[in-house]
Amino acid sequence: MAKLCYFGRLTDVTGTAEEVVGLPPYVSDTGSLVSWLETERGWTGLLSDRCVRIVVNNEIQDHDIGICDTDEIGFLPPVGGG
């Protein structure tokens, strides 16, 4: 089971800071994970926003990479402040 973590405003929008999910067989990379979550949950455009960074096993990723059911995957929205 993959552990999904949501940070910042994504925690409010998704209603959770983390969850453990079984990935469908066709979800094998970060791009297909984002597509699956947005379709399954009705989060159109939420995670695919280019400003949302993806972290796989504590490493920020700049491109689609392979994932598996044992990974920890985080979604980081842009951070603002003043």
mmCIF file of the N, C-alpha and C atoms, coordinates in Angstrom:
data_MODEL
# 
_entry.id   MODEL 
# 
loop_
_atom_site.group_PDB 
_atom_site.id 
_atom_site.type_symbol 
_atom_site.label_atom_id 
_atom_site.label_alt_id 
_atom_site.label_comp_id 
_atom_site.label_asym_id 
_atom_site.label_entity_id 
_atom_site.label_seq_id 
_atom_site.pdbx_PDB_ins_code 
_atom_site.Cartn_x 
_atom_site.Cartn_y 
_atom_site.Cartn_z 
_atom_site.occupancy 
_atom_site.B_iso_or_equiv 
_atom_site.pdbx_formal_charge 
_atom_site.auth_seq_id 
_atom_site.auth_comp_id 
_atom_site.auth_asym_id 
_atom_site.auth_atom_id 
_atom_site.pdbx_PDB_model_num 
ATOM 1   N N  . MET A 1 1  ? 0.840   -1.179 0.000   1.00 0.00 ? 1  MET A N  1 
ATOM 2   C CA . MET A 1 1  ? 0.000   0.000  0.000   1.00 0.00 ? 1  MET A CA 1 
ATOM 3   C C  . MET A 1 1  ? 0.884   1.240  0.000   1.00 0.00 ? 1  MET A C  1 
ATOM 4   N N  . ALA A 1 2  ? 0.586   2.177  -0.879  1.00 0.00 ? 2  ALA A N  1 
ATOM 5   C CA . ALA A 1 2  ? 1.338   3.420  -0.977  1.00 0.00 ? 2  ALA A CA 1 
ATOM 6   C C  . ALA A 1 2  ? 0.795   4.433  0.030   1.00 0.00 ? 2  ALA A C  1 
ATOM 7   N N  . LYS A 1 3  ? 1.692   5.198  0.613   1.00 0.00 ? 3  LYS A N  1 
ATOM 8   C CA . LYS A 1 3  ? 1.301   6.252  1.541   1.00 0.00 ? 3  LYS A CA 1 
ATOM 9   C C  . LYS A 1 3  ? 1.322   7.569  0.782   1.00 0.00 ? 3  LYS A C  1 
ATOM 10  N N  . LEU A 1 4  ? 0.183   8.256  0.770   1.00 0.00 ? 4  LEU A N  1 
ATOM 11  C CA . LEU A 1 4  ? 0.068   9.545  0.105   1.00 0.00 ? 4  LEU A CA 1 
ATOM 12  C C  . LEU A 1 4  ? -0.023  10.624 1.169   1.00 0.00 ? 4  LEU A C  1 
ATOM 13  N N  . CYS A 1 5  ? 0.765   11.678 1.017   1.00 0.00 ? 5  CYS A N  1 
ATOM 14  C CA . CYS A 1 5  ? 0.798   12.783 1.982   1.00 0.00 ? 5  CYS A CA 1 
ATOM 15  C C  . CYS A 1 5  ? 0.472   14.079 1.260   1.00 0.00 ? 5  CYS A C  1 
ATOM 16  N N  . TYR A 1 6  ? -0.389  14.871 1.887   1.00 0.00 ? 6  TYR A N  1 
ATOM 17  C CA . TYR A 1 6  ? -0.786  16.154 1.322   1.00 0.00 ? 6  TYR A CA 1 
ATOM 18  C C  . TYR A 1 6  ? -0.351  17.252 2.285   1.00 0.00 ? 6  TYR A C  1 
ATOM 19  N N  . PHE A 1 7  ? 0.206   18.320 1.749   1.00 0.00 ? 7  PHE A N  1 
ATOM 20  C CA . PHE A 1 7  ? 0.723   19.395 2.583   1.00 0.00 ? 7  PHE A CA 1 
ATOM 21  C C  . PHE A 1 7  ? 0.037   20.717 2.266   1.00 0.00 ? 7  PHE A C  1 
ATOM 22  N N  . GLY A 1 8  ? 0.124   21.646 3.207   1.00 0.00 ? 8  GLY A N  1 
ATOM 23  C CA . GLY A 1 8  ? -0.414  22.990 3.013   1.00 0.00 ? 8  GLY A CA 1 
ATOM 24  C C  . GLY A 1 8  ? -1.898  22.984 2.712   1.00 0.00 ? 8  GLY A C  1 
ATOM 25  N N  . ARG A 1 9  ? -2.288  23.810 1.740   1.00 0.00 ? 9  ARG A N  1 
ATOM 26  C CA . ARG A 1 9  ? -3.704  23.934 1.389   1.00 0.00 ? 9  ARG A CA 1 
ATOM 27  C C  . ARG A 1 9  ? -4.296  22.630 0.870   1.00 0.00 ? 9  ARG A C  1 
ATOM 28  N N  . LEU A 1 10 ? -3.445  21.724 0.375   1.00 0.00 ? 10 LEU A N  1 
ATOM 29  C CA . LEU A 1 10 ? -3.950  20.443 -0.125  1.00 0.00 ? 10 LEU A CA 1 
ATOM 30  C C  . LEU A 1 10 ? -4.567  19.610 0.993   1.00 0.00 ? 10 LEU A C  1 
ATOM 31  N N  . THR A 1 11 ? -4.085  19.799 2.211   1.00 0.00 ? 11 THR A N  1 
ATOM 32  C CA . THR A 1 11 ? -4.680  19.101 3.364   1.00 0.00 ? 11 THR A CA 1 
ATOM 33  C C  . THR A 1 11 ? -6.132  19.526 3.536   1.00 0.00 ? 11 THR A C  1 
ATOM 34  N N  . ASP A 1 12 ? -6.395  20.826 3.413   1.00 0.00 ? 12 ASP A N  1 
ATOM 35  C CA . ASP A 1 12 ? -7.763  21.332 3.549   1.00 0.00 ? 12 ASP A CA 1 
ATOM 36  C C  . ASP A 1 12 ? -8.650  20.862 2.403   1.00 0.00 ? 12 ASP A C  1 
ATOM 37  N N  . VAL A 1 13 ? -8.125  20.928 1.197   1.00 0.00 ? 13 VAL A N  1 
ATOM 38  C CA . VAL A 1 13 ? -8.921  20.572 0.015   1.00 0.00 ? 13 VAL A CA 1 
ATOM 39  C C  . VAL A 1 13 ? -9.217  19.075 -0.031  1.00 0.00 ? 13 VAL A C  1 
ATOM 40  N N  . THR A 1 14 ? -8.233  18.244 0.296   1.00 0.00 ? 14 THR A N  1 
ATOM 41  C CA . THR A 1 14 ? -8.435  16.794 0.242   1.00 0.00 ? 14 THR A CA 1 
ATOM 42  C C  . THR A 1 14 ? -9.127  16.255 1.485   1.00 0.00 ? 14 THR A C  1 
ATOM 43  N N  . GLY A 1 15 ? -9.073  17.017 2.577   1.00 0.00 ? 15 GLY A N  1 
ATOM 44  C CA . GLY A 1 15 ? -9.712  16.591 3.820   1.00 0.00 ? 15 GLY A CA 1 
ATOM 45  C C  . GLY A 1 15 ? -8.852  15.670 4.659   1.00 0.00 ? 15 GLY A C  1 
ATOM 46  N N  . THR A 1 16 ? -7.588  15.492 4.280   1.00 0.00 ? 16 THR A N  1 
ATOM 47  C CA . THR A 1 16 ? -6.695  14.631 5.040   1.00 0.00 ? 16 THR A CA 1 
ATOM 48  C C  . THR A 1 16 ? -5.242  15.041 4.803   1.00 0.00 ? 16 THR A C  1 
ATOM 49  N N  . ALA A 1 17 ? -4.400  14.744 5.777   1.00 0.00 ? 17 ALA A N  1 
ATOM 50  C CA . ALA A 1 17 ? -2.968  15.010 5.624   1.00 0.00 ? 17 ALA A CA 1 
ATOM 51  C C  . ALA A 1 17 ? -2.255  13.813 5.004   1.00 0.00 ? 17 ALA A C  1 
ATOM 52  N N  . GLU A 1 18 ? -2.806  12.626 5.232   1.00 0.00 ? 18 GLU A N  1 
ATOM 53  C CA . GLU A 1 18 ? -2.207  11.428 4.643   1.00 0.00 ? 18 GLU A CA 1 
ATOM 54  C C  . GLU A 1 18 ? -3.212  10.306 4.569   1.00 0.00 ? 18 GLU A C  1 
ATOM 55  N N  . GLU A 1 19 ? -2.930  9.389  3.671   1.00 0.00 ? 19 GLU A N  1 
ATOM 56  C CA . GLU A 1 19 ? -3.771  8.204  3.515   1.00 0.00 ? 19 GLU A CA 1 
ATOM 57  C C  . GLU A 1 19 ? -2.926  7.081  2.916   1.00 0.00 ? 19 GLU A C  1 
ATOM 58  N N  . VAL A 1 20 ? -3.367  5.878  3.134   1.00 0.00 ? 20 VAL A N  1 
ATOM 59  C CA . VAL A 1 20 ? -2.703  4.704  2.578   1.00 0.00 ? 20 VAL A CA 1 
ATOM 60  C C  . VAL A 1 20 ? -3.670  4.082  1.578   1.00 0.00 ? 20 VAL A C  1 
ATOM 61  N N  . VAL A 1 21 ? -3.176  3.885  0.357   1.00 0.00 ? 21 VAL A N  1 
ATOM 62  C CA . VAL A 1 21 ? -4.040  3.369  -0.708  1.00 0.00 ? 21 VAL A CA 1 
ATOM 63  C C  . VAL A 1 21 ? -3.348  2.244  -1.476  1.00 0.00 ? 21 VAL A C  1 
ATOM 64  N N  . GLY A 1 22 ? -4.143  1.361  -1.981  1.00 0.00 ? 22 GLY A N  1 
ATOM 65  C CA . GLY A 1 22 ? -3.651  0.354  -2.917  1.00 0.00 ? 22 GLY A CA 1 
ATOM 66  C C  . GLY A 1 22 ? -3.727  0.943  -4.312  1.00 0.00 ? 22 GLY A C  1 
ATOM 67  N N  . LEU A 1 23 ? -2.638  0.935  -5.029  1.00 0.00 ? 23 LEU A N  1 
ATOM 68  C CA . LEU A 1 23 ? -2.618  1.506  -6.371  1.00 0.00 ? 23 LEU A CA 1 
ATOM 69  C C  . LEU A 1 23 ? -3.149  0.506  -7.393  1.00 0.00 ? 23 LEU A C  1 
ATOM 70  N N  . PRO A 1 24 ? -3.998  0.959  -8.303  1.00 0.00 ? 24 PRO A N  1 
ATOM 71  C CA . PRO A 1 24 ? -4.444  0.073  -9.372  1.00 0.00 ? 24 PRO A CA 1 
ATOM 72  C C  . PRO A 1 24 ? -3.242  -0.364 -10.222 1.00 0.00 ? 24 PRO A C  1 
ATOM 73  N N  . PRO A 1 25 ? -3.328  -1.494 -10.891 1.00 0.00 ? 25 PRO A N  1 
ATOM 74  C CA . PRO A 1 25 ? -2.202  -2.003 -11.678 1.00 0.00 ? 25 PRO A CA 1 
ATOM 75  C C  . PRO A 1 25 ? -1.703  -1.036 -12.752 1.00 0.00 ? 25 PRO A C  1 
ATOM 76  N N  . TYR A 1 26 ? -2.590  -0.211 -13.285 1.00 0.00 ? 26 TYR A N  1 
ATOM 77  C CA . TYR A 1 26 ? -2.186  0.714  -14.348 1.00 0.00 ? 26 TYR A CA 1 
ATOM 78  C C  . TYR A 1 26 ? -1.526  1.992  -13.828 1.00 0.00 ? 26 TYR A C  1 
ATOM 79  N N  . VAL A 1 27 ? -1.470  2.176  -12.519 1.00 0.00 ? 27 VAL A N  1 
ATOM 80  C CA . VAL A 1 27 ? -0.799  3.341  -11.939 1.00 0.00 ? 27 VAL A CA 1 
ATOM 81  C C  . VAL A 1 27 ? 0.640   2.932  -11.629 1.00 0.00 ? 27 VAL A C  1 
ATOM 82  N N  . SER A 1 28 ? 1.550   3.318  -12.525 1.00 0.00 ? 28 SER A N  1 
ATOM 83  C CA . SER A 1 28 ? 2.940   2.880  -12.387 1.00 0.00 ? 28 SER A CA 1 
ATOM 84  C C  . SER A 1 28 ? 3.946   4.028  -12.360 1.00 0.00 ? 28 SER A C  1 
ATOM 85  N N  . ASP A 1 29 ? 3.443   5.264  -12.511 1.00 0.00 ? 29 ASP A N  1 
ATOM 86  C CA . ASP A 1 29 ? 4.327   6.425  -12.437 1.00 0.00 ? 29 ASP A CA 1 
ATOM 87  C C  . ASP A 1 29 ? 3.551   7.603  -11.839 1.00 0.00 ? 29 ASP A C  1 
ATOM 88  N N  . THR A 1 30 ? 4.267   8.686  -11.557 1.00 0.00 ? 30 THR A N  1 
ATOM 89  C CA . THR A 1 30 ? 3.622   9.817  -10.886 1.00 0.00 ? 30 THR A CA 1 
ATOM 90  C C  . THR A 1 30 ? 2.535   10.461 -11.752 1.00 0.00 ? 30 THR A C  1 
ATOM 91  N N  . GLY A 1 31 ? 2.732   10.473 -13.057 1.00 0.00 ? 31 GLY A N  1 
ATOM 92  C CA . GLY A 1 31 ? 1.713   11.042 -13.942 1.00 0.00 ? 31 GLY A CA 1 
ATOM 93  C C  . GLY A 1 31 ? 0.411   10.264 -13.902 1.00 0.00 ? 31 GLY A C  1 
ATOM 94  N N  . SER A 1 32 ? 0.506   8.940  -13.952 1.00 0.00 ? 32 SER A N  1 
ATOM 95  C CA . SER A 1 32 ? -0.717  8.134  -13.904 1.00 0.00 ? 32 SER A CA 1 
ATOM 96  C C  . SER A 1 32 ? -1.354  8.176  -12.516 1.00 0.00 ? 32 SER A C  1 
ATOM 97  N N  . LEU A 1 33 ? -0.553  8.354  -11.473 1.00 0.00 ? 33 LEU A N  1 
ATOM 98  C CA . LEU A 1 33 ? -1.104  8.507  -10.119 1.00 0.00 ? 33 LEU A CA 1 
ATOM 99  C C  . LEU A 1 33 ? -1.938  9.779  -10.028 1.00 0.00 ? 33 LEU A C  1 
ATOM 100 N N  . VAL A 1 34 ? -1.389  10.882 -10.511 1.00 0.00 ? 34 VAL A N  1 
ATOM 101 C CA . VAL A 1 34 ? -2.115  12.155 -10.476 1.00 0.00 ? 34 VAL A CA 1 
ATOM 102 C C  . VAL A 1 34 ? -3.408  12.042 -11.276 1.00 0.00 ? 34 VAL A C  1 
ATOM 103 N N  . SER A 1 35 ? -3.347  11.464 -12.464 1.00 0.00 ? 35 SER A N  1 
ATOM 104 C CA . SER A 1 35 ? -4.550  11.296 -13.295 1.00 0.00 ? 35 SER A CA 1 
ATOM 105 C C  . SER A 1 35 ? -5.594  10.454 -12.583 1.00 0.00 ? 35 SER A C  1 
ATOM 106 N N  . TRP A 1 36 ? -5.151  9.346  -11.989 1.00 0.00 ? 36 TRP A N  1 
ATOM 107 C CA . TRP A 1 36 ? -6.073  8.450  -11.282 1.00 0.00 ? 36 TRP A CA 1 
ATOM 108 C C  . TRP A 1 36 ? -6.732  9.161  -10.107 1.00 0.00 ? 36 TRP A C  1 
ATOM 109 N N  . LEU A 1 37 ? -5.937  9.845  -9.276  1.00 0.00 ? 37 LEU A N  1 
ATOM 110 C CA . LEU A 1 37 ? -6.498  10.536 -8.114  1.00 0.00 ? 37 LEU A CA 1 
ATOM 111 C C  . LEU A 1 37 ? -7.478  11.630 -8.527  1.00 0.00 ? 37 LEU A C  1 
ATOM 112 N N  . GLU A 1 38 ? -7.113  12.413 -9.528  1.00 0.00 ? 38 GLU A N  1 
ATOM 113 C CA . GLU A 1 38 ? -8.002  13.494 -9.953  1.00 0.00 ? 38 GLU A CA 1 
ATOM 114 C C  . GLU A 1 38 ? -9.312  12.958 -10.521 1.00 0.00 ? 38 GLU A C  1 
ATOM 115 N N  . THR A 1 39 ? -9.245  11.869 -11.277 1.00 0.00 ? 39 THR A N  1 
ATOM 116 C CA . THR A 1 39 ? -10.456 11.277 -11.840 1.00 0.00 ? 39 THR A CA 1 
ATOM 117 C C  . THR A 1 39 ? -11.290 10.601 -10.760 1.00 0.00 ? 39 THR A C  1 
ATOM 118 N N  . GLU A 1 40 ? -10.643 9.774  -9.956  1.00 0.00 ? 40 GLU A N  1 
ATOM 119 C CA . GLU A 1 40 ? -11.328 9.000  -8.917  1.00 0.00 ? 40 GLU A CA 1 
ATOM 120 C C  . GLU A 1 40 ? -11.985 9.891  -7.867  1.00 0.00 ? 40 GLU A C  1 
ATOM 121 N N  . ARG A 1 41 ? -11.310 10.962 -7.503  1.00 0.00 ? 41 ARG A N  1 
ATOM 122 C CA . ARG A 1 41 ? -11.776 11.821 -6.409  1.00 0.00 ? 41 ARG A CA 1 
ATOM 123 C C  . ARG A 1 41 ? -12.489 13.083 -6.879  1.00 0.00 ? 41 ARG A C  1 
ATOM 124 N N  . GLY A 1 42 ? -12.483 13.332 -8.180  1.00 0.00 ? 42 GLY A N  1 
ATOM 125 C CA . GLY A 1 42 ? -13.108 14.546 -8.695  1.00 0.00 ? 42 GLY A CA 1 
ATOM 126 C C  . GLY A 1 42 ? -12.293 15.797 -8.406  1.00 0.00 ? 42 GLY A C  1 
ATOM 127 N N  . TRP A 1 43 ? -10.978 15.647 -8.319  1.00 0.00 ? 43 TRP A N  1 
ATOM 128 C CA . TRP A 1 43 ? -10.080 16.758 -8.000  1.00 0.00 ? 43 TRP A CA 1 
ATOM 129 C C  . TRP A 1 43 ? -9.485  17.365 -9.270  1.00 0.00 ? 43 TRP A C  1 
ATOM 130 N N  . THR A 1 44 ? -10.249 17.545 -10.298 1.00 0.00 ? 44 THR A N  1 
ATOM 131 C CA . THR A 1 44 ? -9.744  18.005 -11.587 1.00 0.00 ? 44 THR A CA 1 
ATOM 132 C C  . THR A 1 44 ? -8.816  19.207 -11.443 1.00 0.00 ? 44 THR A C  1 
ATOM 133 N N  . GLY A 1 45 ? -7.594  19.050 -11.912 1.00 0.00 ? 45 GLY A N  1 
ATOM 134 C CA . GLY A 1 45 ? -6.614  20.122 -11.905 1.00 0.00 ? 45 GLY A CA 1 
ATOM 135 C C  . GLY A 1 45 ? -5.940  20.394 -10.581 1.00 0.00 ? 45 GLY A C  1 
ATOM 136 N N  . LEU A 1 46 ? -6.360  19.740 -9.506  1.00 0.00 ? 46 LEU A N  1 
ATOM 137 C CA . LEU A 1 46 ? -5.801  20.022 -8.184  1.00 0.00 ? 46 LEU A CA 1 
ATOM 138 C C  . LEU A 1 46 ? -4.340  19.604 -8.077  1.00 0.00 ? 46 LEU A C  1 
ATOM 139 N N  . LEU A 1 47 ? -4.032  18.380 -8.433  1.00 0.00 ? 47 LEU A N  1 
ATOM 140 C CA . LEU A 1 47 ? -2.671  17.863 -8.292  1.00 0.00 ? 47 LEU A CA 1 
ATOM 141 C C  . LEU A 1 47 ? -1.839  18.033 -9.556  1.00 0.00 ? 47 LEU A C  1 
ATOM 142 N N  . SER A 1 48 ? -2.501  18.192 -10.701 1.00 0.00 ? 48 SER A N  1 
ATOM 143 C CA . SER A 1 48 ? -1.770  18.344 -11.953 1.00 0.00 ? 48 SER A CA 1 
ATOM 144 C C  . SER A 1 48 ? -1.311  19.782 -12.194 1.00 0.00 ? 48 SER A C  1 
ATOM 145 N N  . ASP A 1 49 ? -1.683  20.688 -11.312 1.00 0.00 ? 49 ASP A N  1 
ATOM 146 C CA . ASP A 1 49 ? -1.196  22.069 -11.391 1.00 0.00 ? 49 ASP A CA 1 
ATOM 147 C C  . ASP A 1 49 ? 0.332   22.038 -11.385 1.00 0.00 ? 49 ASP A C  1 
ATOM 148 N N  . ARG A 1 50 ? 0.965   22.704 -12.337 1.00 0.00 ? 50 ARG A N  1 
ATOM 149 C CA . ARG A 1 50 ? 2.426   22.663 -12.462 1.00 0.00 ? 50 ARG A CA 1 
ATOM 150 C C  . ARG A 1 50 ? 3.131   23.205 -11.219 1.00 0.00 ? 50 ARG A C  1 
ATOM 151 N N  . CYS A 1 51 ? 2.429   23.954 -10.384 1.00 0.00 ? 51 CYS A N  1 
ATOM 152 C CA . CYS A 1 51 ? 3.025   24.495 -9.158  1.00 0.00 ? 51 CYS A CA 1 
ATOM 153 C C  . CYS A 1 51 ? 3.094   23.464 -8.036  1.00 0.00 ? 51 CYS A C  1 
ATOM 154 N N  . VAL A 1 52 ? 2.308   22.396 -8.139  1.00 0.00 ? 52 VAL A N  1 
ATOM 155 C CA . VAL A 1 52 ? 2.321   21.346 -7.116  1.00 0.00 ? 52 VAL A CA 1 
ATOM 156 C C  . VAL A 1 52 ? 3.515   20.430 -7.382  1.00 0.00 ? 52 VAL A C  1 
ATOM 157 N N  . ARG A 1 53 ? 4.397   20.335 -6.405  1.00 0.00 ? 53 ARG A N  1 
ATOM 158 C CA . ARG A 1 53 ? 5.583   19.480 -6.528  1.00 0.00 ? 53 ARG A CA 1 
ATOM 159 C C  . ARG A 1 53 ? 5.262   18.095 -5.988  1.00 0.00 ? 53 ARG A C  1 
ATOM 160 N N  . ILE A 1 54 ? 5.893   17.087 -6.550  1.00 0.00 ? 54 ILE A N  1 
ATOM 161 C CA . ILE A 1 54 ? 5.698   15.708 -6.104  1.00 0.00 ? 54 ILE A CA 1 
ATOM 162 C C  . ILE A 1 54 ? 6.991   15.225 -5.459  1.00 0.00 ? 54 ILE A C  1 
ATOM 163 N N  . VAL A 1 55 ? 6.839   14.612 -4.298  1.00 0.00 ? 55 VAL A N  1 
ATOM 164 C CA . VAL A 1 55 ? 7.965   14.069 -3.550  1.00 0.00 ? 55 VAL A CA 1 
ATOM 165 C C  . VAL A 1 55 ? 7.768   12.563 -3.453  1.00 0.00 ? 55 VAL A C  1 
ATOM 166 N N  . VAL A 1 56 ? 8.765   11.804 -3.887  1.00 0.00 ? 56 VAL A N  1 
ATOM 167 C CA . VAL A 1 56 ? 8.692   10.344 -3.801  1.00 0.00 ? 56 VAL A CA 1 
ATOM 168 C C  . VAL A 1 56 ? 9.826   9.878  -2.895  1.00 0.00 ? 56 VAL A C  1 
ATOM 169 N N  . ASN A 1 57 ? 9.438   9.230  -1.809  1.00 0.00 ? 57 ASN A N  1 
ATOM 170 C CA . ASN A 1 57 ? 10.409  8.722  -0.832  1.00 0.00 ? 57 ASN A CA 1 
ATOM 171 C C  . ASN A 1 57 ? 11.407  9.813  -0.418  1.00 0.00 ? 57 ASN A C  1 
ATOM 172 N N  . ASN A 1 58 ? 10.847  10.963 -0.067  1.00 0.00 ? 58 ASN A N  1 
ATOM 173 C CA . ASN A 1 58 ? 11.601  12.111 0.462   1.00 0.00 ? 58 ASN A CA 1 
ATOM 174 C C  . ASN A 1 58 ? 12.494  12.815 -0.546  1.00 0.00 ? 58 ASN A C  1 
ATOM 175 N N  . GLU A 1 59 ? 12.266  12.609 -1.843  1.00 0.00 ? 59 GLU A N  1 
ATOM 176 C CA . GLU A 1 59 ? 13.034  13.302 -2.871  1.00 0.00 ? 59 GLU A CA 1 
ATOM 177 C C  . GLU A 1 59 ? 12.085  14.014 -3.828  1.00 0.00 ? 59 GLU A C  1 
ATOM 178 N N  . ILE A 1 60 ? 12.263  15.335 -3.973  1.00 0.00 ? 60 ILE A N  1 
ATOM 179 C CA . ILE A 1 60 ? 11.440  16.107 -4.895  1.00 0.00 ? 60 ILE A CA 1 
ATOM 180 C C  . ILE A 1 60 ? 11.765  15.676 -6.320  1.00 0.00 ? 60 ILE A C  1 
ATOM 181 N N  . GLN A 1 61 ? 10.720  15.449 -7.097  1.00 0.00 ? 61 GLN A N  1 
ATOM 182 C CA . GLN A 1 61 ? 10.885  14.982 -8.471  1.00 0.00 ? 61 GLN A CA 1 
ATOM 183 C C  . GLN A 1 61 ? 10.488  16.088 -9.450  1.00 0.00 ? 61 GLN A C  1 
ATOM 184 N N  . ASP A 1 62 ? 11.266  16.270 -10.496 1.00 0.00 ? 62 ASP A N  1 
ATOM 185 C CA . ASP A 1 62 ? 10.975  17.270 -11.514 1.00 0.00 ? 62 ASP A CA 1 
ATOM 186 C C  . ASP A 1 62 ? 10.297  16.679 -12.738 1.00 0.00 ? 62 ASP A C  1 
ATOM 187 N N  . HIS A 1 63 ? 10.124  15.374 -12.771 1.00 0.00 ? 63 HIS A N  1 
ATOM 188 C CA . HIS A 1 63 ? 9.542   14.726 -13.940 1.00 0.00 ? 63 HIS A CA 1 
ATOM 189 C C  . HIS A 1 63 ? 8.834   13.457 -13.501 1.00 0.00 ? 63 HIS A C  1 
ATOM 190 N N  . ASP A 1 64 ? 8.091   12.853 -14.421 1.00 0.00 ? 64 ASP A N  1 
ATOM 191 C CA . ASP A 1 64 ? 7.423   11.586 -14.127 1.00 0.00 ? 64 ASP A CA 1 
ATOM 192 C C  . ASP A 1 64 ? 8.451   10.516 -13.798 1.00 0.00 ? 64 ASP A C  1 
ATOM 193 N N  . ILE A 1 65 ? 8.221   9.829  -12.698 1.00 0.00 ? 65 ILE A N  1 
ATOM 194 C CA . ILE A 1 65 ? 9.083   8.694  -12.369 1.00 0.00 ? 65 ILE A CA 1 
ATOM 195 C C  . ILE A 1 65 ? 8.211   7.518  -11.972 1.00 0.00 ? 65 ILE A C  1 
ATOM 196 N N  . GLY A 1 66 ? 8.773   6.346  -12.052 1.00 0.00 ? 66 GLY A N  1 
ATOM 197 C CA . GLY A 1 66 ? 8.062   5.135  -11.673 1.00 0.00 ? 66 GLY A CA 1 
ATOM 198 C C  . GLY A 1 66 ? 7.790   5.102  -10.176 1.00 0.00 ? 66 GLY A C  1 
ATOM 199 N N  . ILE A 1 67 ? 6.650   4.549  -9.810  1.00 0.00 ? 67 ILE A N  1 
ATOM 200 C CA . ILE A 1 67 ? 6.280   4.380  -8.402  1.00 0.00 ? 67 ILE A CA 1 
ATOM 201 C C  . ILE A 1 67 ? 5.756   2.965  -8.204  1.00 0.00 ? 67 ILE A C  1 
ATOM 202 N N  . CYS A 1 68 ? 5.707   2.554  -6.934  1.00 0.00 ? 68 CYS A N  1 
ATOM 203 C CA . CYS A 1 68 ? 5.128   1.249  -6.610  1.00 0.00 ? 68 CYS A CA 1 
ATOM 204 C C  . CYS A 1 68 ? 4.351   1.355  -5.302  1.00 0.00 ? 68 CYS A C  1 
ATOM 205 N N  . ASP A 1 69 ? 3.707   0.281  -4.949  1.00 0.00 ? 69 ASP A N  1 
ATOM 206 C CA . ASP A 1 69 ? 2.828   0.241  -3.774  1.00 0.00 ? 69 ASP A CA 1 
ATOM 207 C C  . ASP A 1 69 ? 3.546   0.461  -2.441  1.00 0.00 ? 69 ASP A C  1 
ATOM 208 N N  . THR A 1 70 ? 4.844   0.416  -2.424  1.00 0.00 ? 70 THR A N  1 
ATOM 209 C CA . THR A 1 70 ? 5.566   0.589  -1.156  1.00 0.00 ? 70 THR A CA 1 
ATOM 210 C C  . THR A 1 70 ? 6.126   1.998  -0.980  1.00 0.00 ? 70 THR A C  1 
ATOM 211 N N  . ASP A 1 71 ? 5.860   2.884  -1.938  1.00 0.00 ? 71 ASP A N  1 
ATOM 212 C CA . ASP A 1 71 ? 6.405   4.235  -1.890  1.00 0.00 ? 71 ASP A CA 1 
ATOM 213 C C  . ASP A 1 71 ? 5.590   5.171  -1.004  1.00 0.00 ? 71 ASP A C  1 
ATOM 214 N N  . GLU A 1 72 ? 6.268   6.221  -0.531  1.00 0.00 ? 72 GLU A N  1 
ATOM 215 C CA . GLU A 1 72 ? 5.609   7.329  0.144   1.00 0.00 ? 72 GLU A CA 1 
ATOM 216 C C  . GLU A 1 72 ? 5.654   8.502  -0.840  1.00 0.00 ? 72 GLU A C  1 
ATOM 217 N N  . ILE A 1 73 ? 4.478   9.017  -1.167  1.00 0.00 ? 73 ILE A N  1 
ATOM 218 C CA . ILE A 1 73 ? 4.374   10.052 -2.197  1.00 0.00 ? 73 ILE A CA 1 
ATOM 219 C C  . ILE A 1 73 ? 3.686   11.271 -1.594  1.00 0.00 ? 73 ILE A C  1 
ATOM 220 N N  . GLY A 1 74 ? 4.373   12.406 -1.689  1.00 0.00 ? 74 GLY A N  1 
ATOM 221 C CA . GLY A 1 74 ? 3.831   13.640 -1.137  1.00 0.00 ? 74 GLY A CA 1 
ATOM 222 C C  . GLY A 1 74 ? 3.525   14.646 -2.222  1.00 0.00 ? 74 GLY A C  1 
ATOM 223 N N  . PHE A 1 75 ? 2.568   15.513 -1.932  1.00 0.00 ? 75 PHE A N  1 
ATOM 224 C CA . PHE A 1 75 ? 2.177   16.576 -2.841  1.00 0.00 ? 75 PHE A CA 1 
ATOM 225 C C  . PHE A 1 75 ? 2.337   17.902 -2.126  1.00 0.00 ? 75 PHE A C  1 
ATOM 226 N N  . LEU A 1 76 ? 3.209   18.767 -2.660  1.00 0.00 ? 76 LEU A N  1 
ATOM 227 C CA . LEU A 1 76 ? 3.531   20.049 -2.039  1.00 0.00 ? 76 LEU A CA 1 
ATOM 228 C C  . LEU A 1 76 ? 2.995   21.202 -2.886  1.00 0.00 ? 76 LEU A C  1 
ATOM 229 N N  . PRO A 1 77 ? 2.060   21.980 -2.349  1.00 0.00 ? 77 PRO A N  1 
ATOM 230 C CA . PRO A 1 77 ? 1.590   23.149 -3.092  1.00 0.00 ? 77 PRO A CA 1 
ATOM 231 C C  . PRO A 1 77 ? 2.604   24.282 -2.957  1.00 0.00 ? 77 PRO A C  1 
ATOM 232 N N  . PRO A 1 78 ? 2.446   25.340 -3.747  1.00 0.00 ? 78 PRO A N  1 
ATOM 233 C CA . PRO A 1 78 ? 3.339   26.477 -3.597  1.00 0.00 ? 78 PRO A CA 1 
ATOM 234 C C  . PRO A 1 78 ? 3.214   27.060 -2.189  1.00 0.00 ? 78 PRO A C  1 
ATOM 235 N N  . VAL A 1 79 ? 4.312   27.587 -1.704  1.00 0.00 ? 79 VAL A N  1 
ATOM 236 C CA . VAL A 1 79 ? 4.324   28.194 -0.370  1.00 0.00 ? 79 VAL A CA 1 
ATOM 237 C C  . VAL A 1 79 ? 4.422   29.697 -0.539  1.00 0.00 ? 79 VAL A C  1 
ATOM 238 N N  . GLY A 1 80 ? 3.569   30.401 0.165   1.00 0.00 ? 80 GLY A N  1 
ATOM 239 C CA . GLY A 1 80 ? 3.608   31.862 0.117   1.00 0.00 ? 80 GLY A CA 1 
ATOM 240 C C  . GLY A 1 80 ? 3.732   32.411 1.522   1.00 0.00 ? 80 GLY A C  1 
ATOM 241 N N  . GLY A 1 81 ? 4.051   33.615 1.599   1.00 0.00 ? 81 GLY A N  1 
ATOM 242 C CA . GLY A 1 81 ? 4.156   34.224 2.910   1.00 0.00 ? 81 GLY A CA 1 
ATOM 243 C C  . GLY A 1 81 ? 4.361   35.716 2.774   1.00 0.00 ? 81 GLY A C  1 
ATOM 244 N N  . GLY A 1 82 ? 4.436   36.329 3.880   1.00 0.00 ? 82 GLY A N  1 
ATOM 245 C CA . GLY A 1 82 ? 4.628   37.772 3.809   1.00 0.00 ? 82 GLY A CA 1 
ATOM 246 C C  . GLY A 1 82 ? 5.088   38.320 5.112   1.00 0.00 ? 82 GLY A C  1 
# 
